[in-house]
């Protein structure tokens, strides 16, 4: 079931912030008299905010822009410790590139942003793929669908696509994978940390240590990682500091149980053997300075998915949504089929 909610900080109660599970959460300021599936169709082009209740009762905060009867829909999936707001840069370009007739949906994964927290056992990519299916079904998405995922979001999109035919009624026509991987995360870059006891210790801290002490210890460890993620090659010092601050803020606002729950599962994530099952037209976008999902991961994706296009930016890092926002938007627009000017750098 989908409920509407307010994006106004002075407005309604949000998921995970005190509303009962079955509460119908009011929408403020967008001209609706009552929330719910019927009200979604009263405006074809305005921004709509919903709460979608997943199959296990977890409430997901969703943003929905464009006509509800669109023939083309783009779904934006964010990375670990981020939120749908991480897509704000590319989304601005997308609205210009795609025009008003394409629907754009973004939402916060469970345990992130304004969505509910959930039991640590549910912080699995397969469960996130089921959440995606619930969002598509509850918002009655029709026509052709393009999934665009960054980092963890790309893994969710890939997982959905490699099991869509057997589990889900909607099979995407397009797939854009940004700074992500098909598996073997512990083989390259900072992902090697997944092969250590670190994720297990985080999970133990989240489960047994006093919350305040555990959070303080983890933030101290994560600060250097934020600085690495915040390296924005080609950006000025102020922009790099801003990006580092954004990463640190994202980690600080994400519960330790969320971080620990996902990291413990990522070591075992692997869809490499299923890449040949992807039927969608795929575009892989990578950065040469990405230390979390290095180029080797994108090369595996591009080689394994039939007909995939690979757009590589040698001087960009993991935060491509910030560093190369327009290029990411152009890759999505091209995948949708509304060809944008190709400003792709040659691979170094």
N, C-alpha and C positions, 0 to 999 in steps of 0.2 A: 504494500500500500504506500502511496506517495502522499505526503502532507506538504503544504507550503509553509515557509517560515520567513521571518524578517531578517534582512541583512543589516538592519539598523542597530547599532550597539545599544540604543536606548529602547529597542523594541522587544520582540518576543523572546521567550526562553528558547534556548538552542539545544540540539541533541547533546547529551552528555553533560548538560548544565542545569539539570533539575527538573525537566519535564518528565511526566510519566511516559512509559513506553507507548501507550495507545493514545496519548494526547494529540489532538489536532492543533498544531501550533500556528497561530495566526500570522498572516502576512500583512505588513504595514507599508503604506505609502505607494503601492503599485496598482491601486484601483480595483482590488478584488473584495467582494463582500464576504466570501467564505473561501477557505482553502480547499484543496482536494483535487482529484483528477479532473472534475468538470471545469473548475476555474482555470486550469492550465490552458484550456483551449479558448479562453475568452480574448486573449491577445496573441497574435501570431508572431510578433516581432520583439516584444519587450523582454527584459531580463526577468527570469522567474527563479525563485529559490525554493527548494523542496527538501523535505526529509523523506528518504526512501528507507523503508524497513526491510533489512535483508532477511534471508530465509531463517536465520537463527535468532532474529530479534534485534540485532545491532542496527542502530539508526545511522544513516549516512547523509551528510550534508551535501546537497547537489545544487549547482548553478546551471541554468538552462537558458540559452539565448538563441533567438531566431524562431522561424515558424515551426509549429509542432507537427505540421504535415509536410515538412521538407523532404525533398527527394534525395538529399545528401545530408548526412550528419557526421560531424567530427567529434570524437570523444578524447579528451585530454587526461592523461593519467600521470600523476606526480611520483616523485621519488621518495625514498625512505627519509624520515624526519622532516620532510617538507610538507606542503599543502597544495591545494589547487591554485593558490596565489602565485606559486612558482612559475605558472604558465602565463602570468599577466602580460609579460613582454611579447612573446610570440602571439598571444591571443589578440593583442591590439593590431598587429600586422595582418593576422588572419582575417579580421573583419573587413579590412580594405581589400585584401587579395581575393577573398571568396565572395564578397558581396552580402547583401541582406537575406538572401534566400537559402543560405546554408545554415543548418542548426549546429550550434557548438555547445557541448555539454562538458562540464568538469565537475569533479567532486573530490572530497577528502576520503582517503582510505580509512578503514577502521583503525582507531588508535591515533589518528592524525587530525589536525585542524579542529573543525567543529563537529566532526563525527564522534560517535561513541567510542570509548575505550571498550575492550573486549577481553575475554580470557586469553592468556598468553598462548594457549594451545591452538587458538584460531588464527594466530599471526603467521599464516602460511600463504604462499603465492597461489596455490590452488583455491583456497578460500576467497582470496581477493578476486580471482577470475569468476567465481560464483557471485560475488558482490557485483561485479561488472554486469553479469547477466541479469541480476535483479534490477539494477538501474535501468538497463535497456528495456526490460519488460515493463517495469512500473511506469516509465515515461512513454510507453507505447511508441518506441522509435521504429520508424518504417523507412523504406527506401534503402539506398546504399549507405553503409557505415564504414568510416575510416577510423581506426584506432591509432592514437599517437601516444607513445609512452616514453618517459624519461627515466633511466636508471631502473629502480624497482618497478616503476610503471610500465617500462618496456617489457620486463619479465612477465608482468601480469598480462599484457596484451599478447605476448607470444604464447603464453600458456593457454589463454582463451582460444587463440587461433589454432593451436595444435590439438585441441579437443572439442572445437566448436561443432563439428559435424555429428559427433556422438552424444554431446551433452546439451548443446545450446541451439535454439531455433534460428538465431541470427548469425550468419556467417559473414564476417567483414569482407568488404571489397578492397580495402586499402589498409596498409600497416606501415607505420613510421616508427622506427626504433632508434631512440636517441641516447647515446652514451650508456649502452646496456650490454647484456650478454645472454647467451643461450645456456650457460652453465660453466662448470669448472672455475668458479670464482676464486677458489683458493690457489689457483695456478699462477696468477699474474698480479703485479702491482700490490697495492695495499690490501687487496683481497686475500693475500697470503695469510693475513692475520686470522682469517676464518678457520685456518687449519690449526691454530694454537688453542690453548685452553681459555683464551679471552672470552669468547662468546658464552662458554659454559659458566665462567665465573660471573659474567654479567647476569646471566639467568639466575644464578644462585643468590647474588646480591638482591636482585629484584624480588625474589621469593622470600628471603629470610632476613636480610639486614634491615635496620631501622631506615625508613624512607629518606629522611633528611641526610643522614650520613652517607647512604648509598648514592644519592643524587650528587652530593658535593664531591665525592671521590671520582665519580664518572665524569663530571663536567671538567675537572682538572685534567683528566687524561685526554678528553676529547678536544680541548682547546688547540693543541698542535695540529690535530686533524682538520679542524676548521680553517686554520691558516693555510694548510695545503690545498683544501678545496677552494679557498678564496682566491687563489692565484688566478688572475684573469689576464692572460697574455694579450698584449696589445692595448690594455687599458691603462689609464693613469693611476697614480697612487691613491687618489680619492676613491676611484671606482673599485680598486682592489680592496681597500679598507671597507667600503660599503658591502661588497660581496662577502668578505670574511665575516662582517657583522651579521649579514643575513643568514649565513650558514650557522653561526654560533647561536643566533636567536632561534633558529629552527630546532636545533638540538636541545636548547634550553627549554623550549616550549613542548617538547615531546617527552612523554613519561618514560622513565627508565624501563618499565615493563614492556613498553612498545618496542624500544630499541633492542632490548635483550631478546624478546620473543622473535622478532624478525631475523636478527643476526644468527640466532641458533639454528634457524631453518635454512638460511641462504647457503650454508656450506653444502647442503644436500640437493640444492636446486640444480636440475640439469634437463634441458629439453633438446640437447644437441642432436640426439638420434632421431628426433621428430621434425627437424626443420624441413625435410622434404614433403611433409604433409601440409605445409602452409600454402593455401590457395590464393591468398590475397596478393595484390600488387604491392610489393614491399620496397621501402627505402630505408637504408641504414645510414645514420648520421653519427660521425665520430670526431673526436678531438685528439690531436697528436700528443698533447700534454696532459692527457687524462690519466691520473694515477690510480683511480678506482676501477675503471673498466677500460684498460689500455686497448690500443688498436687491434691487438690480436683477437680480442673478443668480437669486434665488428667484422673482421675478416672472416671469422668462422660463420657469422650470420649471413654475410653477403654471399659466401661460397655455398652455403647450405640451402638457402631459400631460392628456389628457381626464379630466375629473371629479376632478382633483387638489384636495385641501384645502390651504390655506395657513395655517399658524399662525405669527404674527409677534409677537416680543417686543421692543418698541421700545428698551428700555434694556439689552438683552443684547448681548454681543459674539460673537466667533467661537467661544469655548470654551463653547458651550451645554451640553455634557455635564457641565460643572462648574457653570456658572452657573444652569442651569435643568434640573437632572437629573430631577426628578420630572415636569416638563412634557414633556420628551423621552420619558420612559417612558410617560406617558399617551398621547402621540401614537402610539407603537408599539402599545400595548394596544388603542387604538381602531382602528388599521389592521388588527390581527390579527382584530378582530371582537368582542373581549371588552371592551365599551364601558366606558371609565373616565370618571369625572366630568370634565367639560370645564371647565378653569379657564384659558381662553384669553383673553389680553388683547386688547382692541380695538386695531386698528392706529392708530398716531398720525397 
